[in-house]
């Protein structure tokens, strides 16, 4: 495995605003809002959709849990909404347009937005209002750094970190997107004698053992803030 620091690209970012211009809500919030709008309780939705009340309760309280496509479609049908909108917060038509356009643009998320939208499978397909141009392929997102805790890797506030969510295997000295106590954070992977450790540049911050963090993806490129 290579110990060389992450390469920093100075390519044009091509980040732009979308036409949505609205504050995003996560899946649980959209589900809860629609149920309240139609005055449907969890018990009634369970009966109509054929999905257990326990599953619906978990969707509302723990939106990071995996959602079966069949359950999502059944619930969306009873709530009379587009299942793609319910899951991603965008219309099926807009998703299809992105698919037809092919790879090349990935959504840009803030770290706080990732933390408040815990279904990581949905991140690459969401419309956050900003996009980043890339020639790389994969299950990709871009995350905007909000601090300088990894400045030695070239990550400063406003830097855009291209992250491959399909590769969450730790690699020495690589920057990983991780979840810690429900919050997303960028951490450096360090191969220790007894396993993997994760830390930032400041030694006073200490290091976390692999049992403390959930790895979500690996930073594969850094774009400097414009």
Secondary structure, DSSP 8 states (H G I E B T S, - for coil): -------EE-S----EE-S--S----HHHHHHHHHHHHT--HHHHHHHHT--HHHHHHHHH-TTS---HHHHHHHHHHHTS-HHHHHHSS-HHHHHHHHHH-SSEEEEEEHHHHHHS--HHHHTT---SEEEE-S--SSEEEEE--S-TBGGGTB-TT-EEEEETT-----TT-EEEEEETTEEEEEEEEEETTEEEEE-S-GGG--EETTT-EEEEEEEEEE---
